[in-house]
Amino acid sequence: MKNRKIADLIVARNKWKTGRIIVLTGARQTGKTTLVRHLFPDYGYISVEDPIMRRQYAQLSASQWRELYPEAILDEIQKEPALIESIKSVYDQWPEPRYLLLGSSQLLLLEKVKESLAGRCIIIEFFPLTLPEIRTKSWDDPVEDSLFQQELKSNQHINFLPSFLLDRQMAGKQKAWDHYLVFGAYPAVSDETLSTDEKHVWLQNYVSTYLERDIRDLASFRDLEPFVKLQRYLAENTAQLVNTTAIANQIGLTSKTIQRYIRYFELSYQSVILPAWSKNPNKRLSKMPKVHYMDQGIVSAVLQKRGGVTGNEFESLVVAEIYKQIATVNAGVKLYHLRSHDGKEVDLLVELPDGFLAFEIKMKDRVTKTDSRNFKGLNEMLDKPLKRAFILSNDRETKTFGDNIVALHVAMFLG
């Protein structure tokens, strides 16, 4: 098994007085159940997937819940939202019971949670493996902070090695990165005993299961074909601006339908939507966002391809990795992309409380000063200081272009 950095956060929150109900939500097959059962072996385990047992659990009174399941894990809780009312009743009547509610549908689960458990629960989002987690071999292997996470946590700049070749962890980081490029970061495909064909078949089956279960649950579709068309379109155009009118014309749907479907992708943890940054918050809503697929293995399965990644796919898998690493350290930051009127583009802006980190992502083996051109004048555009700018690429040599611009090998920085 791979160790998970978020495990410490879950255990810590469970000990809080306000942590009697923890809601853990994330994509299917990301390892939620495995991790939580490992962390809380003494808790009762209830799978709500079984339709027969689901009805039995729904008939339990609050006092019966307290007596039979004073501490329990309820898996796929969105399958029977009435159980959330039962847990609420137990919470309100007795101070001792503790519950972990797991679900793979953010929309169905969180709508009910916000309605019934507001002020009574802590919500934690769960994602596929990060690169440091892919490097682990067991629950006992510590998950190291990546250089990015160290930079995120520190109030001072990290001093980077002059070359990835000098990194003592280079072999492990490169191996994890190579795996991530081809198969993505779902725990099942990180199993080194599986053959390449087995991993690709698992990913193809995941895509089918996602459509048949999560999307039908979300939208009650009679016909999946329009959604499948959009799924393929977004996979082919990951890291691109989302022009819903243009997409609608191409696919043959309305713009509002496209907006709703894209929201489904985000709510089911299949994509990261980056809003456009503007100094005026009201204008951010009118600018086109960027959509990034969450996992490269899923992109390959949707497109039914094997082999290398495109430049856009490279950008998306880096953005997704940064997004996941931010989530695992529970950093309260916001992510944007930037495109100015004069053509300046920045792939990723990370807004911290006291400033910004900016990222350019290049799928090239040699970075030059020209690659830093979009950072010129950026500090004057922003409403907080630009703390540091990064160029992430396949260049093993670390380079600096000015005081706050550094170019690094992506695997050294994120691995």
LINNORWO-V988986 format. One record per residue. RES is the residue in one small letter. OMEGA is omega as a letter, one per 20 degrees, with the letter a starting at -180 (none if undefined). NEAR is the number of other C-alpha atoms within 12 Angstrom. Layout:
# LINNORWO-V988986
RES;OMEGA;NEAR / RES;OMEGA;NEAR
This chain:
# LINNORWO-V988986
m;r;24 / k;r;35 / n;a;33 / r;a;44 / k;a;36 / i;r;37 / a;a;34 / d;r;22 / l;a;27 / i;a;34 / v;a;23 / a;a;18 / r;r;26 / n;a;29 / k;a;19 / w;r;17 / k;r;18 / t;a;23 / g;a;29 / r;r;36 / i;r;41 / i;r;41 / v;a;43 / l;a;44 / t;a;39 / g;a;40 / a;r;40 / r;r;34 / q;r;33 / t;r;35 / g;a;35 / k;a;38 / t;a;32 / t;a;25 / l;a;30 / v;r;37 / r;r;26 / h;a;24 / l;a;24 / f;a;23 / p;a;15 / d;r;16 / y;r;22 / g;a;25 / y;a;27 / i;r;30 / s;a;29 / v;a;28 / e;a;21 / d;a;17 / p;r;15 / i;r;14 / m;r;16 / r;a;24 / r;r;18 / q;r;19 / y;a;31 / a;a;25 / q;a;18 / l;r;23 / s;r;21 / a;a;26 / s;r;20 / q;r;19 / w;a;34 / r;a;27 / e;a;17 / l;a;19 / y;r;28 / p;r;28 / e;a;30 / a;r;31 / i;r;38 / l;a;42 / d;a;38 / e;a;39 / i;a;41 / q;r;34 / k;r;33 / e;a;33 / p;r;34 / a;r;26 / l;r;36 / i;r;43 / e;r;29 / s;r;29 / i;r;44 / k;a;34 / s;r;25 / v;a;32 / y;a;32 / d;a;23 / q;a;15 / w;a;18 / p;a;20 / e;a;22 / p;r;34 / r;a;38 / y;r;44 / l;a;44 / l;a;50 / l;r;49 / g;a;46 / s;r;39 / s;a;41 / q;a;37 / l;a;28 / l;a;32 / l;a;37 / l;r;32 / e;r;19 / k;r;26 / v;a;35 / k;a;22 / e;a;18 / s;a;23 / l;r;31 / a;a;20 / g;a;18 / r;a;29 / c;r;32 / i;a;32 / i;r;32 / i;r;33 / e;a;38 / f;a;42 / f;r;40 / p;a;47 / l;r;46 / t;r;50 / l;r;49 / p;r;42 / e;r;41 / i;a;42 / r;a;40 / t;a;29 / k;a;21 / s;r;17 / w;a;21 / d;r;15 / d;r;17 / p;r;20 / v;a;29 / e;r;27 / d;r;28 / s;r;33 / l;r;30 / f;r;40 / q;r;32 / q;r;23 / e;a;29 / l;a;35 / k;a;22 / s;r;16 / n;r;15 / q;r;12 / h;r;22 / i;r;20 / n;a;19 / f;r;26 / l;a;24 / p;a;19 / s;r;24 / f;a;30 / l;a;20 / l;a;16 / d;a;24 / r;a;14 / q;a;23 / m;a;26 / a;r;18 / g;r;24 / k;a;32 / q;r;29 / k;r;23 / a;r;34 / w;r;36 / d;r;29 / h;a;33 / y;r;41 / l;a;35 / v;a;33 / f;a;43 / g;a;42 / a;r;41 / y;a;39 / p;a;39 / a;a;31 / v;r;37 / s;r;40 / d;a;24 / e;r;21 / t;r;11 / l;r;16 / s;r;15 / t;r;20 / d;r;15 / e;r;18 / k;r;30 / h;r;32 / v;r;25 / w;a;28 / l;r;36 / q;r;26 / n;r;22 / y;a;30 / v;r;31 / s;a;21 / t;r;19 / y;a;32 / l;a;32 / e;a;22 / r;a;25 / d;a;36 / i;r;39 / r;r;23 / d;a;26 / l;a;30 / a;a;25 / s;a;16 / f;r;18 / r;a;14 / d;a;14 / l;a;23 / e;r;18 / p;r;23 / f;r;33 / v;r;26 / k;r;25 / l;r;36 / q;r;39 / r;r;25 / y;a;30 / l;r;40 / a;r;37 / e;a;29 / n;r;27 / t;a;41 / a;r;35 / q;r;31 / l;a;27 / v;r;30 / n;a;23 / t;r;31 / t;r;19 / a;r;19 / i;a;29 / a;r;25 / n;a;16 / q;a;17 / i;r;23 / g;r;19 / l;r;22 / t;r;19 / s;r;21 / k;r;18 / t;r;22 / i;r;31 / q;a;26 / r;r;21 / y;r;34 / i;r;37 / r;r;28 / y;r;32 / f;a;36 / e;a;29 / l;r;32 / s;r;39 / y;r;37 / q;a;44 / s;r;38 / v;r;38 / i;r;36 / l;r;37 / p;r;32 / a;r;34 / w;r;35 / s;r;25 / k;r;20 / n;a;14 / p;a;14 / n;a;12 / k;a;14 / r;a;19 / l;a;16 / s;a;15 / k;a;25 / m;r;27 / p;r;32 / k;r;37 / v;r;42 / h;r;46 / y;a;43 / m;a;45 / d;a;46 / q;r;46 / g;r;45 / i;r;46 / v;a;43 / s;a;37 / a;r;31 / v;a;32 / l;r;28 / q;a;20 / k;r;22 / r;r;24 / g;a;19 / g;a;20 / v;r;28 / t;r;25 / g;r;22 / n;r;29 / e;r;37 / f;r;37 / e;a;39 / s;a;44 / l;r;48 / v;r;47 / v;r;43 / a;r;40 / e;r;42 / i;r;44 / y;a;42 / k;a;38 / q;r;41 / i;a;34 / a;a;29 / t;r;34 / v;r;32 / n;a;25 / a;a;25 / g;a;18 / v;r;23 / k;a;26 / l;r;33 / y;r;37 / h;a;40 / l;r;36 / r;a;30 / s;a;22 / h;a;10 / d;r;9 / g;r;10 / k;r;19 / e;r;29 / v;a;37 / d;a;42 / l;r;42 / l;r;39 / v;a;41 / e;r;29 / l;r;27 / p;a;19 / d;r;18 / g;a;22 / f;r;34 / l;a;39 / a;a;41 / f;r;43 / e;a;39 / i;a;39 / k;r;34 / m;a;28 / k;a;23 / d;a;19 / r;a;21 / v;r;29 / t;a;23 / k;r;18 / t;a;15 / d;r;29 / s;a;32 / r;a;23 / n;r;29 / f;a;39 / k;r;23 / g;a;18 / l;a;31 / n;a;23 / e;a;12 / m;a;23 / l;r;26 / d;r;19 / k;a;21 / p;r;22 / l;a;29 / k;r;32 / r;r;36 / a;a;41 / f;r;44 / i;a;45 / l;a;42 / s;r;34 / n;r;29 / d;a;28 / r;a;29 / e;r;27 / t;a;32 / k;r;31 / t;r;25 / f;a;23 / g;a;16 / d;a;15 / n;r;28 / i;a;32 / v;r;38 / a;a;43 / l;r;43 / h;a;41 / v;a;45 / a;r;40 / m;a;39 / f;a;44 / l;a;44 / g;none;42
